Amino acid sequence: MHGYGIITYPNGVTYEGQLKADKKAGFGIYKWADGRKYEGCWAKGKQHGIGSFEDPAKQTIRFGLWENGKRIKWFNESEVNLINRQ
């Protein structure tokens, strides 16, 4: 699949966003069945770039940087403000 799509997995997880060669690529939103959500950049099926992670159970939303599916850094409030000004 190539373009925009919605994928629903048997375990209740969903992905909505851009796809390239059947993999998550570009911008997309990944939601876990328990309500957690990653919204941001993807490459080759993995979180890659700037994104946000929301955890309703903890009532938190954090912004960070991911590379190849691993979070590298959480941004502090001043860094988030700087990024949003760009």
QUIZI-V521229 format. One line per field, one symbol per residue. phi: phi as a letter, one per 20 degrees, with the letter a starting at -180 (. if undefined). A space follows every 50 residues. Layout:
phi = ???
//
This chain:
phi = .bodbcddegenfcccrecblmcfbndacddefeofbdcrecblncfbpe accdcffelcccdbddclndfebeeeffffffffff
//
